């Protein structure tokens, strides 16, 4: 099929797809994002050091070994 012969049909189909996509995009609700609450303890001053709290579980020895082996198998790893 010679696409140059049917360029008008291709343009009309692309225009219809773009038009319908704009209606679909308008139906998507806006994001309900809120800024993070900044606590006073996380702000550094001249007399106070900033505090960072990291919540997470520690890996067991078996999980550490498994992650190291997976990293060594990954391409570009230099471990």
C-alpha positions as CSV (number, residue, x, y, z in Angstrom):
1,X,0.0,0.0,0.0
2,X,1.5,3.3,-1.1
3,X,1.0,5.7,1.9
4,X,1.6,8.8,-0.2
5,X,-1.6,8.0,-2.2
6,X,-3.7,7.9,1.0
7,X,-2.1,10.8,2.9
8,X,-5.4,12.6,3.1
9,X,-7.1,9.6,4.8
10,X,-4.1,9.2,7.2
11,X,-4.5,12.9,8.1
12,X,-8.2,12.6,8.7
13,X,-7.7,9.5,10.9
14,X,-5.0,11.2,12.9
15,X,-7.1,14.3,13.3
16,X,-10.0,12.1,14.6
17,X,-7.7,10.3,17.0
18,X,-6.3,13.6,18.4
19,X,-9.8,15.0,18.8
20,X,-11.1,12.0,20.7
21,X,-8.0,11.9,22.8
22,X,-8.6,15.5,23.9
23,X,-12.1,14.6,25.1
24,X,-10.7,11.6,27.0
25,X,-8.0,13.8,28.5
26,X,-10.6,16.3,29.7
27,X,-12.5,13.6,31.5
28,X,-9.5,12.7,33.7
29,X,-9.8,14.5,37.1
30,X,-7.1,16.8,38.3
31,X,-4.5,15.5,40.6
32,X,-5.2,15.9,44.3
33,X,-1.6,16.4,45.4
34,X,-0.8,18.3,48.6
35,X,2.5,19.6,49.7
36,X,4.3,17.7,52.4
37,X,4.1,18.9,55.9
38,X,7.4,20.3,57.0
39,X,8.1,19.6,60.7
40,X,10.2,22.0,62.7
41,X,12.6,19.3,63.7
42,X,13.6,18.7,60.0
43,X,14.8,22.3,59.5
44,X,18.5,23.0,60.3
45,X,19.4,26.3,62.0
46,X,22.7,27.6,63.4
47,X,22.1,26.0,66.8
48,X,20.2,22.8,65.7
49,X,21.1,20.0,63.3
50,X,18.4,18.7,60.9
51,X,16.8,15.4,61.8
52,X,16.1,12.8,59.2
53,X,14.0,9.8,60.1
54,X,14.3,6.7,57.8
55,X,11.6,4.1,58.4
56,X,12.3,0.6,57.0
57,X,13.2,-2.9,57.9
58,X,16.7,-4.3,58.0
59,X,17.6,-7.0,55.6
60,X,18.5,-10.4,56.9
61,X,21.9,-12.0,55.9
62,X,20.2,-14.2,53.3
63,X,18.4,-11.2,51.7
64,X,21.7,-9.2,51.6
65,X,23.4,-12.1,49.8
66,X,20.5,-12.5,47.4
67,X,20.6,-8.8,46.5
68,X,24.4,-8.9,46.0
69,X,24.1,-11.9,43.7
70,X,21.4,-10.2,41.7
71,X,23.5,-7.0,41.4
72,X,26.5,-9.0,40.2
73,X,24.4,-10.6,37.5
74,X,23.1,-7.2,36.3
75,X,24.9,-5.8,33.4
76,X,27.3,-2.9,34.1
77,X,27.8,-3.9,37.7
78,X,31.4,-3.4,39.0
79,X,31.0,-5.3,42.3
